[in-house]
């Protein structure tokens, strides 16, 4: 099991100035995550998602996070 705070911490370590929002969809292992970061400027959607996945790779591999709905955005 992983907490919302742990998910936020892992992502902000990898993407320091990001804003991260985490919502439980089902239990604590089905999550919806929104990440807003200036680091995403110039990156394709696939590259943006790969950056976030790399921050959570251990948690995804161990199935601490079983399902992840991911949304990435650049700041306005």
DSSP file (Angstrom, degrees, kcal/mol; ACC not computed):
  #  RESIDUE AA STRUCTURE BP1 BP2  ACC     N-H-->O    O-->H-N    N-H-->O    O-->H-N    TCO  KAPPA ALPHA  PHI   PSI    X-CA   Y-CA   Z-CA
    1    1 A X              0   0    0      0, 0.0     2,-0.4     0, 0.0    64,-0.1   0.000 360.0 360.0 360.0 139.8    0.0    0.0    0.0
    2    2 A X        -     0   0    0     26,-0.5     2,-0.2    62,-0.5     3,-0.0  -0.961 360.0-132.3-126.1 143.9    1.2    3.5   -0.8
    3    3 A X     >  -     0   0    0     -2,-0.4     4,-2.0     1,-0.1     5,-0.2  -0.513  22.9-115.8 -91.7 161.5   -0.1    6.8    0.5
    4    4 A X  H  > S+     0   0    0      1,-0.2     4,-2.5     2,-0.2     5,-0.2   0.909 117.7  54.8 -58.4 -42.3   -1.0    9.9   -1.5
    5    5 A X  H  > S+     0   0    0      1,-0.2     4,-2.5     2,-0.2    -1,-0.2   0.876 106.1  51.2 -61.5 -38.5    1.9   11.7    0.3
    6    6 A X  H  > S+     0   0    0      2,-0.2     4,-2.5     1,-0.2    -1,-0.2   0.901 110.0  49.2 -66.5 -40.3    4.4    9.1   -0.8
    7    7 A X  H  X S+     0   0    0     -4,-2.0     4,-2.2     2,-0.2     5,-0.2   0.939 112.6  47.7 -63.1 -46.8    3.3    9.3   -4.4
    8    8 A X  H  X S+     0   0    0     -4,-2.5     4,-2.6     1,-0.2     5,-0.2   0.916 112.1  50.3 -60.0 -44.4    3.5   13.1   -4.3
    9    9 A X  H  X S+     0   0    0     -4,-2.5     4,-1.6     1,-0.2    -1,-0.2   0.915 110.0  49.3 -62.0 -45.2    7.0   12.9   -2.7
   10   10 A X  H  X S+     0   0    0     -4,-2.5     4,-1.4     1,-0.2    -1,-0.2   0.908 114.5  44.6 -62.3 -43.0    8.3   10.4   -5.3
   11   11 A X  H  X S+     0   0    0     -4,-2.2     4,-3.0     1,-0.2    -2,-0.2   0.916 112.4  50.4 -70.5 -41.8    7.1   12.5   -8.3
   12   12 A X  H  < S+     0   0    0     -4,-2.6    -1,-0.2     1,-0.2    -2,-0.2   0.757 106.0  57.4 -71.3 -21.7    8.3   15.9   -6.8
   13   13 A X  H  < S+     0   0    0     -4,-1.6     3,-0.4    -5,-0.2    -1,-0.2   0.907 115.5  36.4 -66.7 -41.3   11.8   14.3   -6.2
   14   14 A X  H  < S+     0   0    0     -4,-1.4     2,-0.4     1,-0.3    -2,-0.2   0.834 132.0  29.8 -80.1 -35.6   12.0   13.5   -9.9
   15   15 A X  S >< S-     0   0    0     -4,-3.0     3,-1.8     1,-0.1    -1,-0.3  -0.775  79.8-169.3-126.6  83.5   10.2   16.6  -11.2
   16   16 A X  T 3  S+     0   0    0     -2,-0.4    -1,-0.1    -3,-0.4    -2,-0.1   0.750  77.6  39.8 -53.5 -41.2   11.1   19.2   -8.5
   17   17 A X  T 3  S+     0   0    0      2,-0.1    -1,-0.3    -4,-0.0    21,-0.2   0.111  90.1 123.8 -99.7  24.8    8.8   22.2   -9.3
   18   18 A X    <   -     0   0    0     -3,-1.8     2,-0.5    -6,-0.1    19,-0.2  -0.439  56.8-136.7 -84.8 156.6    5.8   20.1  -10.2
   19   19 A X  E     -A   36   0A   0     17,-2.6    17,-2.7    -2,-0.1     2,-0.4  -0.967  26.7-166.3-107.7 127.5    2.3   20.3   -8.7
   20   20 A X  E     -A   35   0A   0     -2,-0.5     2,-0.4    15,-0.2    15,-0.2  -0.956  11.8-172.4-123.9 131.4    0.9   16.8   -8.1
   21   21 A X  E     -A   34   0A   0     13,-2.6    13,-2.6    -2,-0.4     2,-0.4  -0.989   7.7-168.4-123.3 129.0   -2.7   15.8   -7.3
   22   22 A X  E     -A   33   0A   0     -2,-0.4     2,-0.4    11,-0.2    11,-0.2  -0.958   5.4-178.0-123.5 134.5   -3.5   12.3   -6.3
   23   23 A X  E     -A   32   0A   0      9,-2.4     9,-2.7    -2,-0.4     2,-0.5  -0.997  25.6-128.9-131.2 133.4   -7.0   10.7   -6.0
   24   24 A X  E     +A   31   0A   0     -2,-0.4     7,-0.2     7,-0.2     3,-0.1  -0.701  24.0 178.4 -79.3 126.5   -7.9    7.2   -5.0
   25   25 A X  E    S-     0   0A   0      5,-3.4     2,-0.3    -2,-0.5     6,-0.2   0.812  74.5  -3.0 -94.3 -38.3  -10.2    5.6   -7.5
   26   26 A X  E >> S-A   30   0A   0      4,-1.2     4,-1.0     1,-0.3     3,-0.8  -0.864 121.9 -33.6-157.5 116.6  -10.5    2.2   -5.9
   27   27 A X  T 34 S-     0   0    0     -2,-0.3    -1,-0.3     1,-0.2     3,-0.0  -0.307  97.2 -63.3  63.9-156.1   -8.7    1.2   -2.7
   28   28 A X  T 34 S+     0   0    0      1,-0.1   -26,-0.5    -4,-0.1    -1,-0.2   0.286 130.5  60.8-108.1   9.0   -5.3    2.6   -2.3
   29   29 A X  T <4 S+     0   0    0     -3,-0.8    38,-2.2     1,-0.1    37,-2.0   0.433  87.2  72.3-117.2   0.6   -3.7    1.0   -5.3
   30   30 A X  E  < S+Ab  26  67A   0     -4,-1.0    -5,-3.4    36,-0.2    -4,-1.2  -0.948  71.8 176.0-113.3 107.5   -5.9    2.4   -8.1
   31   31 A X  E     -Ab  24  68A   0     36,-2.7    38,-3.1    -2,-0.6     2,-0.5  -0.837  33.7-152.4-121.2 149.2   -4.9    6.0   -8.5
   32   32 A X  E     -Ab  23  69A   0     -9,-2.7    -9,-2.4    -2,-0.3     2,-0.4  -0.989  26.1-173.0-112.7 123.1   -5.6    9.0  -10.7
   33   33 A X  E     -Ab  22  70A   0     36,-3.1    38,-2.5    -2,-0.5     2,-0.5  -0.963  12.8-168.2-123.3 131.7   -2.6   11.4  -10.7
   34   34 A X  E     -Ab  21  71A   0    -13,-2.6   -13,-2.6    -2,-0.4     2,-0.5  -0.979   8.0-171.2-116.4 129.0   -2.4   14.8  -12.3
   35   35 A X  E     -Ab  20  72A   0     36,-2.6    38,-2.3    -2,-0.5     2,-0.5  -0.984   6.1-169.8-124.3 125.6    1.0   16.4  -12.7
   36   36 A X  E     +Ab  19  73A   0    -17,-2.7   -17,-2.6    -2,-0.5     2,-0.3  -0.965  23.8 154.2-114.7 120.2    1.5   20.0  -13.7
   37   37 A X    >   -     0   0    0     36,-2.3     3,-1.3    -2,-0.5     4,-0.1  -0.994  50.0-141.9-151.8 138.8    5.1   20.9  -14.5
   38   38 A X  G >  S+     0   0    0     -2,-0.3     3,-1.7     1,-0.2    -1,-0.1   0.725  99.9  75.8 -68.9 -20.9    7.1   23.3  -16.6
   39   39 A X  G 3  S+     0   0    0      1,-0.3    -1,-0.2    -3,-0.1    35,-0.1   0.684  84.2  66.9 -62.4 -16.8    9.5   20.4  -17.3
   40   40 A X  G X  S+     0   0    0     -3,-1.3     3,-2.3    33,-0.2    -1,-0.3   0.626  70.8 117.2 -80.9 -13.3    6.9   19.1  -19.7
   41   41 A X  T <  S+     0   0    0     -3,-1.7     3,-0.1     1,-0.3    -3,-0.0  -0.330  86.2  10.3 -56.4 130.7    7.3   22.0  -22.2
   42   42 A X  T 3  S+     0   0    0      1,-0.3     2,-0.3    -2,-0.0    -1,-0.3   0.367 103.9 115.5  83.1  -6.1    8.5   20.7  -25.5
   43   43 A X    <   -     0   0    0     -3,-2.3    -1,-0.3     1,-0.1    -3,-0.0  -0.755  67.2-118.7 -97.7 143.8    7.9   17.1  -24.5
   44   44 A X     >  -     0   0    0     -2,-0.3     4,-2.4     1,-0.1     5,-0.2  -0.289  32.7-105.5 -67.8 164.0    5.4   14.8  -26.3
   45   45 A X  H  > S+     0   0    0      1,-0.2     4,-2.4     2,-0.2     5,-0.2   0.892 123.2  53.8 -59.0 -39.8    2.6   13.4  -24.1
   46   46 A X  H  > S+     0   0    0      1,-0.2     4,-2.5     2,-0.2    -1,-0.2   0.926 109.3  47.2 -61.1 -45.3    4.4   10.0  -24.2
   47   47 A X  H  > S+     0   0    0      2,-0.2     4,-1.9     1,-0.2    -2,-0.2   0.876 110.5  53.0 -66.0 -37.2    7.7   11.5  -22.9
   48   48 A X  H  X S+     0   0    0     -4,-2.4     4,-1.6     2,-0.2    -1,-0.2   0.942 112.1  44.7 -61.0 -47.1    5.8   13.4  -20.2
   49   49 A X  H  X S+     0   0    0     -4,-2.4     4,-3.1     1,-0.2    -2,-0.2   0.884 109.5  55.5 -66.4 -38.9    4.2   10.2  -19.0
   50   50 A X  H  X S+     0   0    0     -4,-2.5     4,-2.2     1,-0.2    -1,-0.2   0.880 105.1  54.0 -61.3 -37.1    7.4    8.3  -19.2
   51   51 A X  H  X S+     0   0    0     -4,-1.9     4,-0.9     2,-0.2    -1,-0.2   0.915 112.3  42.9 -62.7 -43.6    9.0   10.9  -16.9
   52   52 A X  H >X S+     0   0    0     -4,-1.6     4,-1.0     1,-0.2     3,-0.7   0.924 112.4  52.9 -69.1 -44.3    6.3   10.4  -14.3
   53   53 A X  H >< S+     0   0    0     -4,-3.1     3,-0.7     1,-0.2     4,-0.3   0.877 103.7  58.0 -58.2 -37.3    6.3    6.6  -14.7
   54   54 A X  H >< S+     0   0    0     -4,-2.2     3,-0.5     1,-0.3    -1,-0.2   0.824 103.3  53.2 -64.3 -29.3   10.1    6.6  -14.1
   55   55 A X  H << S+     0   0    0     -4,-0.9    -1,-0.3    -3,-0.7    -2,-0.2   0.766 119.1  34.7 -72.2 -25.1    9.4    8.3  -10.7
   56   56 A X  T <X S+     0   0    0     -4,-1.0     4,-2.4    -3,-0.7     5,-0.3   0.178  80.6 118.1-114.0  15.5    7.0    5.5   -9.8
   57   57 A X  H <> S+     0   0    0     -3,-0.5     4,-2.5    -4,-0.3     5,-0.2   0.860  77.5  46.7 -58.7 -40.8    8.7    2.5  -11.4
   58   58 A X  H  > S+     0   0    0     -4,-0.2     4,-2.3     2,-0.2     6,-0.3   0.906 113.3  48.8 -67.0 -40.5    9.3    0.5   -8.2
   59   59 A X  H  4>S+     0   0    0      2,-0.2     6,-2.1     1,-0.2     5,-1.5   0.850 114.3  46.0 -69.2 -34.0    5.8    1.1   -6.9
   60   60 A X  H ><5S+     0   0    0     -4,-2.4     3,-0.7    -7,-0.2    -2,-0.2   0.902 112.8  50.0 -72.1 -42.2    4.3    0.0  -10.3
   61   61 A X  H 3<5S+     0   0    0     -4,-2.5    -2,-0.2    -5,-0.3    -1,-0.2   0.873 114.4  43.6 -64.7 -37.9    6.6   -3.0  -10.5
   62   62 A X  T 3<5S-     0   0    0     -4,-2.3    -1,-0.2    -5,-0.2    -2,-0.2   0.515 111.4-122.8 -84.0  -4.9    5.7   -4.2   -7.0
   63   63 A X  T < 5S+     0   0    0     -3,-0.7     3,-0.2    -4,-0.3    -3,-0.2   0.692  73.9 132.4  64.5  22.6    2.0   -3.4   -7.6
   64   64 A X  S   <S+     0   0    0     -5,-1.5     2,-0.6     1,-0.3   -62,-0.5   0.845  86.4  39.5 -61.5 -33.0    1.9   -1.0   -4.7
   65   65 A X  S    S+     0   0    0     -6,-2.1    -1,-0.3     1,-0.1    -2,-0.3  -0.970  77.1 175.1-112.7 111.4    0.2    1.0   -7.5
   66   66 A X        +     0   0    0    -37,-2.0     2,-0.4    -2,-0.6   -36,-0.2   0.864  68.5  16.8 -85.7 -39.4   -1.9   -1.5   -9.4
   67   67 A X  E     -b   30   0A   0    -38,-2.2   -36,-2.7    -4,-0.1     2,-0.4  -0.999  65.3-167.6-138.4 139.4   -3.6    0.9  -11.8
   68   68 A X  E     -b   31   0A   0     -2,-0.4     2,-0.7   -38,-0.2   -36,-0.2  -0.960   9.1-166.5-134.2 115.9   -2.6    4.5  -12.7
   69   69 A X  E     -b   32   0A   0    -38,-3.1   -36,-3.1    -2,-0.4     2,-0.4  -0.906  26.3-164.6 -95.7 118.4   -4.7    7.0  -14.6
   70   70 A X  E     +b   33   0A   0     -2,-0.7     2,-0.4   -38,-0.2   -36,-0.2  -0.894  19.8 178.7-118.5 134.0   -2.2    9.7  -15.5
   71   71 A X  E     -b   34   0A   0    -38,-2.5   -36,-2.6    -2,-0.4     2,-0.4  -0.999   9.1-170.6-129.6 129.0   -2.8   13.3  -16.7
   72   72 A X  E     +b   35   0A   0     -2,-0.4     2,-0.3   -38,-0.2   -36,-0.2  -0.942   9.1 169.4-122.8 145.6    0.1   15.6  -17.4
   73   73 A X  E     -b   36   0A   0    -38,-2.3   -36,-2.3    -2,-0.4     2,-0.3  -0.967  30.4-124.1-146.6 158.0   -0.1   19.4  -18.1
   74   74 A X        -     0   0    0     -2,-0.3   -36,-0.2   -38,-0.2   -38,-0.0  -0.782  45.0 -96.4 -98.4 153.4    2.1   22.4  -18.5
   75   75 A X              0   0    0     -2,-0.3    -1,-0.1     1,-0.1   -38,-0.0  -0.311 360.0 360.0 -66.7 153.5    1.4   25.5  -16.3
   76   76 A X              0   0    0     -3,-0.0    -1,-0.1     0, 0.0    -2,-0.0   0.467 360.0 360.0 -74.2 360.0   -0.7   28.3  -17.8
